[in-house]
Amino acid sequence: MCGVRIVDRVRAALEPVVDDLLLIANDPAAREWLPGVRCEGDVLVDVGSVAGIHAALIHAATPVIAVAWDMPFVPTGLLRALRDAGISADAAVPESDSRRGVEPLCAYYDAACASAIEARIASGDRRVVAFYDDVRVARLSAERVAQFGDPAMLFMNVNTPEERVLAEAHAATADGGRYRPEA
């Protein structure tokens, strides 16, 4: 996107707010995506997106800020706000217009969430937000999230050629091709 890989945009947004980076990916080539960054795979298999959150918690053994690596426009300021909201909660998640009402793949998670995820999986509930009922969740209001930009762009996933075209157009107009994750 304007010469910057999506994963590098995510990295740039995360680096100012975390102590270490950890890439969770099951693709054997993932170890080459971010040289110098530890890469680990899922611990729980065939359970959906919640496996990435769980793996991050298990492998990091600390609270984590999870961001899907296909979200190119998540700003550092939003991640910092989530981290700060997580101080008094087990999870801190931004509200959105998504079908869930929140963005679980752009959120803060404390270690308590790992056992809650495991319990929900054991009960047969693989929804990525199922464990929210079992932990203390702080929600960053939609109004607060909007202070960081248009939520439709902040939480955009690039999974199709059409979404890539849209993301390229947004990158060219929003930052002139020069990514500034601090926004």
C-alpha positions in Angstrom: 0.0 0.0 0.0 1.8 3.0 -1.3 5.0 1.0 -0.9 4.4 -0.1 2.7 3.3 -3.6 3.5 0.2 -3.9 5.6 2.1 -6.0 8.2 4.7 -3.2 8.4 1.9 -0.6 9.0 0.6 -2.8 11.9 4.1 -3.1 13.3 4.7 0.6 13.2 1.4 1.3 15.0 2.2 -1.3 17.7 5.8 -0.6 18.5 5.3 2.6 20.5 2.8 0.9 22.9 4.2 -2.5 23.5 7.4 -3.9 25.0 7.8 -6.7 22.5 6.2 -7.8 19.2 4.9 -11.3 18.7 3.4 -12.5 15.4 0.9 -15.2 15.6 0.6 -17.0 12.3 0.3 -20.6 11.1 1.8 -20.0 7.7 5.3 -21.6 7.5 6.6 -18.5 5.6 5.4 -16.1 8.4 8.8 -16.2 10.2 10.1 -14.2 7.2 7.4 -11.6 7.3 9.0 -9.5 10.1 12.6 -10.4 10.6 13.6 -10.1 14.2 10.1 -10.6 15.5 9.2 -13.8 17.3 6.6 -15.8 15.4 4.4 -18.5 17.0 1.5 -20.6 15.8 -1.9 -21.3 17.3 -2.1 -23.5 20.4 -5.7 -24.4 19.9 -6.4 -25.6 16.4 -9.5 -25.4 14.2 -11.4 -23.1 16.6 -11.4 -19.9 14.5 -10.1 -16.4 15.1 -10.2 -16.7 18.9 -7.2 -19.1 18.5 -5.0 -16.1 17.6 -5.9 -14.2 20.7 -5.4 -17.3 22.8 -2.0 -18.1 21.2 -0.8 -14.5 21.8 -1.7 -14.7 25.5 -0.1 -18.2 25.9 3.1 -17.3 24.0 3.5 -13.8 25.4 2.7 -14.8 29.0 1.8 -11.1 29.5 -1.1 -8.9 28.6 -1.3 -8.3 24.9 -2.6 -5.8 22.4 -3.9 -7.9 19.6 -4.2 -6.4 16.1 -5.1 -8.5 13.0 -2.2 -8.2 10.6 -4.6 -7.3 7.8 -5.8 -4.0 9.4 -3.6 -1.4 7.8 -5.1 1.8 9.3 -5.1 1.1 13.1 -3.4 4.1 14.7 -1.0 4.0 17.7 -3.2 6.5 19.6 -6.1 4.0 19.5 -3.9 1.2 20.7 -2.6 3.4 23.5 -6.2 4.2 24.5 -7.0 0.4 24.6 -3.9 -0.3 26.7 -4.9 2.4 29.1 -8.5 1.2 29.3 -7.2 -2.3 30.1 -5.6 -1.2 33.3 -8.8 -1.8 35.2 -10.2 -4.7 33.0 -9.3 -8.1 31.6 -10.1 -6.9 28.1 -10.5 -3.5 26.4 -12.2 -3.4 23.1 -13.3 -0.6 20.7 -16.9 -0.3 19.8 -17.8 -0.4 16.1 -20.6 -0.9 13.7 -19.5 -4.5 13.1 -22.0 -7.4 13.6 -20.5 -7.9 17.1 -20.6 -4.2 18.0 -16.9 -4.4 18.9 -13.6 -5.1 17.2 -12.1 -8.2 19.1 -9.2 -8.4 16.7 -8.0 -4.9 17.7 -8.1 -5.1 21.5 -6.2 -5.4 24.8 -6.3 -8.7 26.6 -5.0 -9.7 30.0 -3.8 -13.2 31.0 -7.2 -14.0 32.6 -8.7 -14.2 29.1 -6.7 -17.3 28.2 -8.5 -19.6 30.7 -11.9 -18.0 29.8 -11.2 -18.7 26.1 -10.3 -22.3 26.9 -13.5 -22.8 29.0 -15.7 -21.4 26.2 -14.0 -23.6 23.6 -14.4 -26.7 25.8 -18.1 -25.8 26.0 -18.3 -25.7 22.2 -18.6 -22.0 21.9 -16.0 -20.8 19.4 -17.2 -17.3 18.9 -14.4 -14.8 19.2 -16.3 -12.8 21.7 -17.9 -15.6 23.7 -15.4 -15.3 26.6 -16.3 -11.7 27.1 -19.2 -12.8 29.3 -16.6 -14.4 31.7 -14.1 -11.5 32.0 -14.2 -7.8 32.9 -14.5 -5.9 29.6 -13.9 -2.2 29.2 -15.4 -0.8 26.0 -13.9 2.2 24.2 -17.0 4.1 23.1 -17.8 4.6 19.4 -17.5 8.3 20.0 -14.0 7.9 21.5 -12.9 5.6 18.7 -14.1 8.1 16.1 -11.6 10.6 17.6 -8.9 8.5 15.9 -10.5 8.5 12.5 -13.3 6.9 10.5 -14.0 3.5 12.2 -14.8 2.0 8.8 -11.2 2.7 7.8 -9.6 2.1 11.2 -10.9 -1.5 11.3 -10.8 -2.2 7.6 -9.6 -5.8 6.8 -7.8 -6.3 3.5 -8.8 -9.8 2.4 -9.9 -9.4 -1.2 -8.5 -7.7 -4.3 -11.4 -5.2 -4.1 -10.5 -4.3 -0.5 -6.9 -3.9 -1.5 -7.9 -1.4 -4.1 -10.0 0.5 -1.6 -7.1 0.4 1.0 -4.6 1.7 -1.6 -6.9 4.6 -2.5 -7.4 5.4 1.2 -3.7 5.3 1.8 -2.9 7.6 -1.1 -5.4 10.2 0.1 -5.2 9.8 3.9 -1.5 10.0 4.3 -0.2 10.7 0.8 1.5 7.3 0.9 3.5 8.2 4.0 2.1 6.2 6.9 1.9 8.0 10.2 0.7 5.5 12.8 0.7 8.1 15.6 -2.5 9.7 14.2 
